[in-house]
Amino acid sequence: MISVIEAAGNLNDFIKLPCILHKSDPFFVPQLNREMQLHFSRKNPFFEHAEAKYFIAMKDGRPAGRIASIIDRTHNRLHHEKTGFFGFFDCSNDTAVAAALFERAAGDLRVAGITVMRGPMSFSTNDECGMLVEGFHERPMIMMPYNPPYYNELTEKAGLTKVKDLYAYIYDVRDKLPEKVLRVAAIVEKRGITVRPINMKQYLADMMIFRDVYHSAWEKNWGFVPMTEEELAYAATRLKQVIIPEMTLIAEEDGKPVGFMGMVPDVNLVLKHMKGRMGPVGLAKALYYSRQIKDLRVMLLGVKKEFRNKGVEALLFREGFKPIKKGNYQRVEFSWILEDNLPVQRTIETMGGRLYKKYRIYEKAL
């Protein structure tokens, strides 16, 4: 017997369900319960222009899956669509349970006049998105999703089909960057482009510069949704504790920002051992495992459209990668990149990066 109930009010069961389903999966990384409580609350400024409902599937009296239905009014206004999203999908390997979850989310969206369901988006392209389809051999990096392989079969059996793939590249740290990258960086520097680290004393103001660059660089990209100042402040606050200024850089011409790169340590290594809990034991584990982090993720990268194809990325890479050897980091992930964003893919490949994971966005007409 399968039933799908709305997880209204207390979201503890919804938040903790993935830990129950995947506690034996070596690649699953539980997020901090306290962080997730905040993310789902009205304190998240995403809900100033969006709404979401949360559902849990019960089978024989036990929780067997979860899903959220999401409507982002900003997305639909910008893209002239009537699209709704599903997110936070987790499920046991049970076709009937997955079908019931997808249908409940779809039914909720239909009632609101939505004509297409797309996802997973948790909550938007500014958050975690995509379902892992290739690269199940290791845990995800910070703020990247993970799921067992069977999720894709469950999704496709429920009638959803691919709309877009997202790529993740991995770069094995070497003694120096390729000569071509260094040569281009030197040329860009001679043309007057400079790079500076983010100033933590004016952290929020510098992160607003990222927002400005991001909007210019991404406004025509598939799935783009602009961030309000409140959303940027919220995201920046969540990231502040992992930011390394020397790896979070602003490219400027005559003092005006033209590009931005943010590279952060992969704290998922720490979260893996904290098991969702923050307390004395959790803090001790955080201190211990934070010293063992060997991976970084380039999660913020953009160049204003009028400065594209001028080598600004090469200069950002040259300066941002200088501290890597000092920290004994061994790998850098570039993620995520749209499957049809060939210029960025070629740039990363020139760096020596290789494609190692793919994530998929699905959709279904309602």
N, C-alpha and C positions, 0 to 999 in steps of 0.2 A: 504494500500500500504506500503510494507516494502522494505527498501533499506539499504545496509551496505556500509558505506563510510570510507575511510582511514583518520584517524585523523593525518595527516602529519603537520609538522611545529608547530603550536600552539596547545599544548596539554591541554589547560585549560578546554575545554569541556569534554575531556576524564577523566581528574582528578576529576572534580566536579560532574560527572554524578551519582556516588553512593549516594551523598548527596541529590540529587533530588529524586532518586528512593526510598530511605529508610529514608527520613527525619522524618517519623512518627513511625519508628521502635524503640522501647525503648532500644533495645540491640545493635543497630548499633553505631559504634564509628568512626566519621570522622577523618581522618589523616590531619595533617597540610598541607595546599596547598603548602607552600614554601618548605617543606620537600619533597613532592611528585614531585615537579618540578625538584628538584635536583636529585632525584632517577631515573627519566626518562631521564635525560640529559646525555651527553657524559662524564660528570664528574664522573659518576658511572663507576668504572673500570671493572665491569662485561662486558661492551661492548667492552673491548679489545679482548675478545674471543667469543663474541656472538652478535647476532643482534635481533631486535624485530620490529614488525609493530603493529600499534594500529588501531582498527576499532570501529566505533560507528554505531549502528543500529537506523535507523529512521523509525517511523511508523506514517503515516498521518502527516508528517512534524515535529514530535516531537521526541527527543531522547528517546529510549526505552531500550537500552542495550549497552554493550561494551565488547570487548575481545581483547587480544593481542596474536599474534603468535610469538614464541620464538625459536631460534635455538642456542644451546650452543655447540660450537665446542669441547670444553674441555670434556663435558659429552660424546659426541659421540666417541671421540678418546679413552677415558678411558674405556668405556663400550662396545666398538666395535658395536655400534648401528647406525641406521639412524633415531633417534627419535627427534621429535620436540615437543614443549610444547605449551599449551595454558595457559594464566594467566589473572589476573585482570578481570575475568568474573563477570559481573553484569547484571541483566536482570529483566524486569518486568515479571509478571506471565503470560507469553504468549509463548506457544509452538512454534509458527511460528517464532517469533523473535529469540528465543534461537536457533532454527534449522538454521536460516540464519546466525547467528553469528558463530556457530560451523563450518558450511560449509565454511564460508569465511576464517576462520583461517586455516581449513584443506586444502582448495584450495591453499592458500599461501604457506603452507608447502610442498604440493605435487609438486609444481613448482620447489621447491628447492631440490627435490629428497628425501624427507623425507617419510618413510614408516609407521611410527607410531606416532600418536598424543597423548600426555599424559598431565595430569594436574588435577587441577590447580597448577601451579608453578608461583610465582610472585616475583622474576624471576626464582629461583632455589631452591633446598633443603636447601640452605644457607639463604633463605628469607622465607617469609610467603608461606605456601603451604598446600594443602588439602582443601576439601569442608566439612563443618560441616554436619554430618549425625546423631549425637546424642548429646544432651546437649544444646538445644535451649533456656533453661530457664534463661540464664543470659548472660551478655555481655562478649566479649572475653577479655583475658588479653593481656598485651603488646606484640606486634608483633605476635599475633595469629589471624587467619582469623575468620570472621563471615559471615553467610549468612542465609536467611530465609529458612525454610524447603523445599519450593517448588523448590529450585535450583536443588536438586537431581533428582526429577522427570523430570525436563526439560532436565537434562544432560543424563539420561538414555533413554528418548524418542528420543534423538538425536543419539542414537546408541553407546554411550560410556558405558563401563563396568568397574567394580572395578578391580584394579590391586594391591592396597595395602591400608591398614588402618593405621592411626596414632592415638596414644592414648594420652590423657591428664589425669593426676591423680591430685586429690586435697587432701591436708593434712590440717586438722584442728589443729592449734597450741595448744599444751598442755604444762603443767608445765615442763615436761622433756621428752626426747626421750625414746623409749622402751629400757629396760635393755639389750636386745640382741645387739642392735646397740651400746650402750655405752661399752659393754663388748668387742665387736669386735674392736672398735676404740682403746680401751686401749691396746689390744694385738698388733695391728698394730703399735701403738706408741712405744711400747717396742722393736719392731723389727727395729726401727731407722727411720721410716717415720715421717717427720715433716710437719706442715702446716703453711703457712704464708699468710697474706693478700697481695693483689696486692699493689704495690708501685706507688702511683699516680705521683711521681716525675720522674718515669721511666715507665709511663703508657703504651706507645706504645711497649716498649721492653717486658714488662710483658704480654701484649696481644699477642705478637708474640710467647710467650711460650704457650699460649692457642692454637695457630694455630698448633704448633708442636705436642702438645698432641692430639688435635682434629684429625689431619691427621693419627696419629698412631692408635687412638682408633676407627676411623670410616672408614678407607680406604677400608674395605671389606664389608661395609654395603650397603644395597640396596639404589640406588639413590645418593650415595655419590659423591660429586664434590669437589675437593680440592680448597682452597682459595689461590689466589695469595697474595703476600705481600701487594700489592696495595689494593686488596679487603678487606683484614683484616684491614688495616689502615683506609679505608673508613668506614667500619662497626664500628670499635672502636671509631672513631670520633663521629659517630651518637649516640653511647651508652654512651659516657663519662659523659654526664650531669646527667645520672640516676644511674651511678655506685656507690655502697657503698663499700668501700675497705674492711671492715670487713666481708662482705658477698661475696666477690670475692676472692677466695682462690687458692693458688698453693700448691700442695703436692709435697714434695721433698724427695729424698734419697741421702744423702751425697752431698747436694747442687744441685742435678740434678732433673729436673722436671719429675714427674711420673703421676700427675693428676691435674685436674683443675675443679673448680666449680664457676659459676657466678649466683648469685641470685639478681634480680633487682625489685624495687617497680613497681607495676602495674599502670603506669602513664596513662593508658587508662581512669581511673576515671577523670583525668584532661582533657584529650583530648575530652572526651564526652561533656564537658561543653564549650570548646573553639570553637567548631563547625568549625574547619578547619582554623580559622583565628588567626593570631598573631598580636596583637596591644595593645594599652593601656588597653582596656577592657579585651582582652585575657590574658594578663600578670597578671592582677588583679585576674582573675578567676584561673589562674594557681597557684598563690601563695595561694589562699584560699583553693582550693581543694587538693593541694599537701599535706596539713596537715591532710587530711581525708583519705589518702590511708591506707587500712588495709590488702591488699593482696600483695604477692610477687610471682615472677615466677622464678623457676630454669630453666634458658634458656641455660646455658653453663655447660655441665657436661661430663667429659671424663677421662678415665684412660688408660695409655699406655698398649698395648696388653700384654706385658710381666709382668704386675702387676695386671692383671685381676684376679678376684676371690681371692684376698688377703685382702679384707676388706678396701681398700683405700677409697672407697666411704663413709664408716661408719665414718672414721676420718674426712673427709671433711664435712659431715653432722653435726657431733658433734660440730666442731668449727664454721661452718657457721651459725648454728642455735642459737648460744649463744646470738647474738645481737637482736634476733627477739622479745623477750619479752620487751626489752628496748624500742623498737619502737612501741609497742602495736599492732604489726601485728597479724592478726587472722587466715589467711590462706596462704598456699603455694601451687602453682601449679607446677607440674613437667611436662614439655611438650617440644617437642613432643617425643613419644617413638614408634618405629616400632611395629606393632602388633605381630611380631614373635620374638621380642627381650625379651625373657622370663627372662633371668637373671636380667636385669634392672627392669622389672616389679616386680619380686619377691622381689628385694631389696627395692623398693618403698613401696610395700605392707607390708614388715617387719617394715618399718618406721611408718606405720599406714595410708598410702595413699590409696585412693580408686579411681577406674576408674570412671570418670564423664563426659568425652566428647570423641567423636570419630570423626576423620576427614578422608575423603576418597580421594585417588588418582584414577582417571579414565584414561582409554586409549581406543583408537580406531585404528584399522588398516586402512591405507589409500590406 
